[in-house]
Amino acid sequence: MSKYQYDQEAWLLTDLFAGIDDPQIQESLEGIESQIQEFEGWRARLDSDLDPATFLEIVQAYEQLVLELYRLLGFAGLSYSADTQNQAVQALQARFRQISADADNRTLFFKLWWKQIDDSDAGRYLDGSGGYHYWLEALRLERPYTLSEPEERIVNLKDVNGSQALTTLYSTITNRYSFTMEVDGEAQELTREELNVYYRHNDPEVRAAAYQELYRVYGEDLPVLGQIYQAIARDWHSENIDLRGYESPIAVRNLYNDVPDDVVDLLLEVCQSNAHIFQSYFKLKAKWLGVEKMRRYDLYAPVVATERKYEFRDAVDLVLTSYEHFDPHIAQLAERVFAEHHLDSEVRKGKRGGAFCSTISPDLTPWLLQSYTGRPDDVATLAHELGHAVHSMLANHHTALTQGASLPLAETASTFGEMLVIDRLLAKDPDPEMRRDLLFRQMDQNYATIMRQAYFALFERDAHNRIKEGATIDELSALYAENLASQFGDSIELSDDFKLEWMVVPHIYSVPFYVYAYAFGQLLVLSLYQQYLADGDNFKNRYRDLLSAGGSDAPVLILERAGIDIHSAEFWQGGFDVLKASLAQLEALELPE
């Protein structure tokens, strides 16, 4: 009998509010208004003679306001993710976003004052800022790109009714999609998550049909989805390049991540120079599939006859046992998600696609969303999202302003958790076919997390520039087709329908240039995992320290303390060297007769 007994269910949000009609929501709104009014009283006292103790009191008051706003926005966002078609929830989310923008505008004076004071005064306040030090330091990085208070107010309001509204529209449209496929002679109506299952089907015609149906449905809304993306990219350029003065569209995300532009450029360059590793892998996989060349439809095709299914309880037990084998405390933290009913793992129409982990405040266990269908990939996703939750909980001793890791480091615990599960499966299952499937799966996953995401970022970089020059939607699709051709070379047969793939990637709509964080995190974890295998318990202490840092310092400094230099091409190449060794291991396997 499994040690961990948890069933598939929807989450509970009662740690936030009892429901959208909870009277505590109105009480919270009234409390926020009171807090804002009190905070506005500090405006007249802001000058260079402000003593450090009073400055700290202002920062703490700001944090308390942020915590209350996070609670409201988190509740609305989680409710929307659970049912994207619920009009009452849509209205609630829009209302809370407007309230948040208003709060941001009315408290903006403090951030603007802080960014503009001279370095000597700032140093005085930083010395006594305690756990708020890095948040304050990072704000001052934005100093060259900060507008006047009236302009910043307008931008905040513009975002609520502009780019944020557009991303919500994209999500609402695409999450209502249903897909129809004939499987085993029977027509089925599927959600996006259910359709994804067939990308790994044994039958190549079923795989092709799944992708064709995906792009048929999205393609019917090509004019709408394309215009949404164009508008988001134009807005990004207008605000950040034209008004704020950033050098490039991607530089905005780099500053937000506090990762130097040259490091991101280096990462993407090293990824491009190693595209041949995966091209060689796809040629090898074609041999295992018994075809001369794989089609793009076959990218995630299984190399074994039957894909294993995992009951939800078995998956939970596997993941938590893997975590426990590594560190019992980490397993205890992960189990809190299940014990407190903070995981929505059901498959439902209208539910947001994909998976995520959401931290609302340091004192609350994070909420996780996925649609669990029993595939091995779903087990990996469960391990991944629980890793995010563990990362958050290990850093919950920090302030609400510094708990969350920057995007490039945010994928560390999640990806590491996946690797723990894969290694446990390899260790406990002697079946050669199972081991072979897992080894191929690892390479598939590394491709999806590193190379695919890096090329998404390269597409975004080109697309933002081309949209500014007036590119049409069809020209963006042609640009993406060129991106695929560069990525795959002659290793894959590309069909014309994949030129629409950029439209089905929600991150490029909702969080421009987010995607390179996946490649950053995966290559980082490949390096860390090698340290773990070589150094055991000594590594575990360094690993816990890295996660416990959360977002309390610059990523470069957090990694330096772990002995990692992200300015070094050799570091990034080291991750690809691990992949080369994995490829060699696969090449050494004996092909079936």
Secondary structure, 3 states (H helix, E strand, C coil): CCCCCCCCCCCCCCCCCCCCCCHHHHHHHHHHHHHHHHHHCCHHHCCCCCCHHHHHHHHHHHHHHHHHHHHHHHHHHHHHHHCCCCHHHHHHHHHHHHHHHHHHHHHHHHHHHHHHCCHHHHHHHHHCCHHHHHHHHHHHHCHHHCCCHHHHHHHHHHHHHCHHHHHHHHHHHHHCCCEEEEECCEEEEECHHHHHHHHHCCCHHHHHHHHHHHHHHHHHCHHHHHHHHHHHHHHHHHHHHHHCCCCCHHHHHHHHHCCCHHHHHHHHHHHHHCHHHHHHHHHHHHHHHCCCCEEHHHCCCCCCCCCCCCCHHHHHHHHHHHHHHHCHHHHHHHHHHHHCCCEECCCCCCCCCCCEEECCCCCCCCEEECCCCCCHHHHHHHHHHHHHHHHHHHCCCCCCCCCCCCHHHHCHHHHHHHHHHHHHHHHHCCCHHHHHHHHHHHHHHHHHHHHHHHHHHHHHHHHHHHHHCCCCHHHHHHHHHHHHHHHHCCCEECCHHHHHHHHHCHHHHHCCCCCHHHHHHHHHHHHHHHHHHHHHHHHHHHHHHHHHCCCCCCHHHHHHHCCCCCCCHHHHHHHHHHHHHHHHHHHCCCCCC
